[in-house]
Amino acid sequence: MTAEATDGDLSTAPWLRLPAKQQPDWPDPDALRAAGRKLTGSPPLVLPAECDLLTRRLAAVARGEALVLQGGDCAETFSGVGADTVRATLRTLLHMAVVLTHASSLPVVKIGRMAGQFAKPRSNAFEERDGVRLPSYRGDAVNGVEFSSGSRTPDAYRLNRAYEASAATLNLVRALTTGGFADLTEIHAWNREFVTSSPAGGRYRRLTDEIESALAFLRACGGSTAPLTTAEFFVSHEALLLDYESPLTRMDERTGRLYATSGHLLWVGERTRESDGAHIEFLSRIRNPIAVKLGPTVDPEIVLRYLDRLDPDREPGRLTFVMRAGADRVRDVLPLLVEKVSAEGAQVCWLSDPVHGNTFTTPDGHKTRHVETILDELSGFMAVHRALGTHPGGIHVELTGSAVTECLGGSRPVGAQDPGRRDESACDPRLNQEQSIDLAFRLADMYRRPPTG
């Protein structure tokens, strides 16, 4: 198994012998082989020891001793890999984590949808405009968003560009999280600015004051603030493109086990989670912590099959289930899934993805989501776990640190007909910086007092 995945011959990897959905139709096999060889010879983006550390952190979540905050772009773009963009998204996630940590009195495991989210599954293989039919945009790792034949033709060279963009993002994230950018005092100062500028600031001033009092108490007691100047941060993405993941799968010399070195945590989405398909097979072979997204029509027996395939040893922190049922279905669908998994003795992490199941199209043709609907799904997710006595492990959201207006509502409401709306997503709508912080405060309220609905 190890040799098959690391000798550079992608055709021999066991998961590539199985049917795989949502894979590009690469027009140039020679270019694909060349891209794979270059990836095989490239340094790993993450190290096995880092992946093992995340597994231990997620084990604490599975035991109810921590929370997960996972968020970032719907689809990263090569043009978006810049210091300002990465810094803004990272800052948003760090500030959200502070709010959740204080409210829950639990450590928050911070995971970015970053440094690898360059590919997207699509409902339709082709897109048609004005009688012209072209391949759908599948993310910058495959083709371009511009609607032209040259842009939309899959180009294997983009796999190498995705690797380079991921490396650049990771380098910046590591520098920021260890270089003072994540200092808790600075993060709180920004939270105070948010409370002052937000129309809903009055609702959150008490929580902010409590955080400030806690920091003052720590200083007064002579406590060391050194641990507060850095942040532990991990990266994740959907393991969609097997022609990218396979050559970056390596053997760990310590253990002889395989790790996907493209990111710390990889997940399989709704469109590629066939229990006998290539993507689930791939996840079953690697030692990274892994996740599976579950939609409203998921069969509970299939979920049990995932347990046996992906977590046969029932290892806490190994497997995460991300629920994306939609606000109108989560209270009906989730209880049976949680009960069946719990009955198997499995300690998995349960996360809520409250954005994907709540997307709709406005009359003018824009895909969007409403903040209140997102919050409704979160409330239902929390209520189910409270009722069953299980741990609501955290959230997985699409967000950006930029001041876009792609989602509706929030404390500073964005309307569907607002002039000057900024829609900059390459794929699906994202919460902006203010909506993301607002969501963190609202979720913090749910962790403080169990929701009723």
MOCORMO-V995943 format. One record per residue. RES is the residue in one letter. PSI is psi in degrees with one decimal (NA if undefined). OMEGA is omega in whole degrees, 0 to 359 (none if undefined). Layout:
# MOCORMO-V995943
res = [RES;RES]
psi = [PSI;PSI]
omega = [OMEGA;OMEGA]
This chain:
# MOCORMO-V995943
res = [M;T;A;E;A;T;D;G;D;L;S;T;A;P;W;L;R;L;P;A;K;Q;Q;P;D;W;P;D;P;D;A;L;R;A;A;G;R;K;L;T;G;S;P;P;L;V;L;P;A;E;C;D;L;L;T;R;R;L;A;A;V;A;R;G;E;A;L;V;L;Q;G;G;D;C;A;E;T;F;S;G;V;G;A;D;T;V;R;A;T;L;R;T;L;L;H;M;A;V;V;L;T;H;A;S;S;L;P;V;V;K;I;G;R;M;A;G;Q;F;A;K;P;R;S;N;A;F;E;E;R;D;G;V;R;L;P;S;Y;R;G;D;A;V;N;G;V;E;F;S;S;G;S;R;T;P;D;A;Y;R;L;N;R;A;Y;E;A;S;A;A;T;L;N;L;V;R;A;L;T;T;G;G;F;A;D;L;T;E;I;H;A;W;N;R;E;F;V;T;S;S;P;A;G;G;R;Y;R;R;L;T;D;E;I;E;S;A;L;A;F;L;R;A;C;G;G;S;T;A;P;L;T;T;A;E;F;F;V;S;H;E;A;L;L;L;D;Y;E;S;P;L;T;R;M;D;E;R;T;G;R;L;Y;A;T;S;G;H;L;L;W;V;G;E;R;T;R;E;S;D;G;A;H;I;E;F;L;S;R;I;R;N;P;I;A;V;K;L;G;P;T;V;D;P;E;I;V;L;R;Y;L;D;R;L;D;P;D;R;E;P;G;R;L;T;F;V;M;R;A;G;A;D;R;V;R;D;V;L;P;L;L;V;E;K;V;S;A;E;G;A;Q;V;C;W;L;S;D;P;V;H;G;N;T;F;T;T;P;D;G;H;K;T;R;H;V;E;T;I;L;D;E;L;S;G;F;M;A;V;H;R;A;L;G;T;H;P;G;G;I;H;V;E;L;T;G;S;A;V;T;E;C;L;G;G;S;R;P;V;G;A;Q;D;P;G;R;R;D;E;S;A;C;D;P;R;L;N;Q;E;Q;S;I;D;L;A;F;R;L;A;D;M;Y;R;R;P;P;T;G]
psi = [-45.2;-48.0;-38.5;-35.4;-8.2;3.0;3.6;-10.9;93.8;-25.5;-15.5;-6.5;132.2;-36.5;-21.8;-4.3;-6.7;160.0;134.6;122.3;162.5;28.1;142.5;154.3;85.1;124.5;-16.1;94.3;-35.6;-41.4;-37.2;-43.3;-40.0;-41.4;-40.3;-40.8;-40.1;-40.1;-39.7;-35.0;0.9;151.5;152.8;146.5;-35.2;162.1;149.1;-39.0;-33.8;-39.5;-40.8;-38.3;-42.6;-38.9;-42.2;-39.1;-39.9;-26.4;-37.8;-37.7;-45.8;-31.1;-1.3;18.3;4.2;171.0;162.5;133.7;110.1;124.2;163.1;-164.5;147.5;-52.2;116.9;152.0;153.7;-37.8;-20.9;-0.6;84.1;161.6;-43.3;-44.0;-47.9;-42.9;-42.4;-42.6;-43.4;-43.9;-41.6;-44.9;-40.5;-37.9;-39.1;-39.9;-37.6;-45.7;-45.5;-37.3;-45.9;-41.1;-39.0;-17.0;30.4;148.2;148.4;122.8;118.6;120.4;123.7;139.4;73.4;160.8;42.9;-8.2;59.4;10.3;146.2;138.1;153.9;147.9;-34.1;138.1;-23.0;156.5;139.7;131.3;126.5;40.8;-1.6;127.7;120.4;160.0;144.3;153.2;125.2;19.3;154.2;-19.7;-11.0;-54.6;-176.4;156.9;-24.5;136.5;80.1;157.3;-43.1;-39.3;-40.9;-8.2;122.9;137.0;111.5;-23.0;-26.9;-24.0;-40.2;-35.7;-36.6;-41.0;-46.6;-40.4;-39.0;-41.4;-42.1;-41.8;-45.3;-41.1;-43.1;-42.7;-44.8;-39.5;-42.0;-43.4;-16.5;-3.7;19.2;-16.6;-30.1;11.8;126.2;-35.2;-41.6;-38.7;-43.5;-36.3;-39.3;-38.1;-38.7;-38.0;-40.1;-43.8;-37.8;-38.9;-21.8;139.9;-25.0;16.7;-34.8;-32.3;-27.1;-2.8;-36.4;-43.3;-42.1;-41.4;-35.3;-39.1;-43.6;-39.8;-38.6;-41.1;-40.2;-39.9;-41.2;-44.8;-41.7;-30.8;1.8;19.0;146.8;132.7;3.5;-42.4;-14.4;-1.1;-9.1;167.0;141.3;126.4;135.9;163.2;153.9;161.6;167.6;129.3;75.7;-50.8;99.7;-23.1;-14.4;-44.7;-39.0;-50.6;-14.0;8.2;123.2;158.3;134.4;120.7;-23.2;-41.2;-16.0;10.6;158.4;139.0;140.3;115.4;16.9;-18.0;164.4;-47.4;132.2;147.2;161.7;136.4;-178.8;-35.8;-8.1;19.0;29.0;129.8;-23.5;17.9;178.4;-36.5;-43.4;-38.1;-42.5;-48.2;-34.1;-20.4;-20.5;158.1;0.4;156.2;142.0;162.4;155.2;130.3;137.0;122.3;-177.7;-18.3;10.6;139.0;123.8;-31.8;-31.2;-37.8;-40.2;-33.2;-38.0;-40.4;-48.0;-34.0;-40.2;-22.6;57.6;-26.9;2.3;53.8;116.0;133.3;-14.1;-43.6;135.6;135.8;127.6;112.4;127.1;65.6;-25.0;148.7;-30.7;-7.2;-19.7;-36.8;-21.5;-37.5;-41.2;-40.4;-46.0;-38.6;-46.6;-41.8;-43.8;-41.7;-42.3;-37.4;-22.7;-3.9;15.2;137.7;84.9;165.0;133.1;120.7;153.9;126.9;92.6;8.4;-41.9;-33.2;4.3;30.8;138.7;169.3;130.1;164.1;-27.0;9.6;9.2;130.6;136.7;177.1;155.5;133.1;-41.0;-34.3;-39.5;-45.0;-34.1;-42.1;-40.3;-42.4;-41.6;-40.9;-47.0;-42.6;-40.9;-47.7;-39.1;-42.6;-34.3;-7.6;21.6;171.7;119.5;101.8;-21.6;-160.2;156.1;112.1;152.0;120.9;168.7;155.0;-0.3;161.3;54.2;169.0;56.2;-26.9;150.1;155.0;-160.2;175.4;-28.3;87.0;136.7;125.9;156.2;-28.3;12.6;132.8;149.4;22.0;138.8;109.1;103.8;5.7;142.1;-11.6;-93.9;158.4;145.1;151.1;141.7;-178.0;-48.4;-41.3;-34.7;-45.7;-40.6;-44.1;-41.1;-42.6;-40.7;-40.8;-36.0;-40.1;-37.8;-37.5;-27.8;-42.6;124.3;134.3;160.7;-10.4;NA]
omega = [181;181;181;186;187;184;177;178;185;183;183;179;187;181;180;176;184;178;181;178;172;177;181;173;183;184;186;182;180;178;178;178;179;178;179;178;180;178;179;180;182;178;177;177;176;183;178;181;177;177;178;178;178;177;179;179;180;174;176;176;181;179;180;185;182;177;175;167;181;182;178;186;169;177;175;177;179;181;180;179;179;185;183;182;181;181;183;179;179;180;179;180;180;180;175;181;178;180;181;179;181;183;186;187;178;173;180;176;187;183;179;166;191;173;178;183;184;179;182;171;180;179;181;181;182;177;182;176;177;177;178;183;182;175;177;174;182;181;185;178;183;183;184;182;180;183;176;183;180;182;187;177;179;184;184;177;180;176;178;176;178;176;181;179;178;179;180;179;180;179;180;179;180;179;182;185;179;187;177;180;184;179;185;179;179;179;180;178;178;177;179;177;178;181;181;187;184;175;179;186;181;181;189;185;181;179;179;179;179;177;180;179;179;178;179;179;179;180;182;180;180;180;179;177;181;180;183;185;179;179;175;187;181;180;185;172;177;179;188;185;182;175;174;185;186;181;176;175;189;174;174;183;179;191;185;181;181;174;169;184;177;181;182;180;177;178;173;185;182;187;185;186;176;186;178;182;186;186;177;176;179;180;182;184;185;183;174;164;188;181;175;176;184;179;187;182;184;177;180;179;176;178;177;177;176;178;183;181;190;182;184;181;180;183;179;179;181;190;176;172;181;184;178;188;190;185;183;184;191;182;179;188;190;186;182;179;181;181;182;179;179;180;178;181;181;175;179;172;175;176;174;168;188;183;190;182;186;179;175;182;179;180;180;172;180;172;181;175;179;184;182;176;175;179;178;177;177;180;178;177;180;183;179;181;178;182;182;181;179;189;172;195;179;186;176;187;173;185;176;175;181;183;178;178;185;176;184;176;184;182;170;195;172;181;182;183;181;175;177;178;181;178;186;183;175;182;185;181;182;169;176;185;183;178;179;178;177;178;180;179;180;177;177;177;180;178;178;180;183;179;183;185;none]
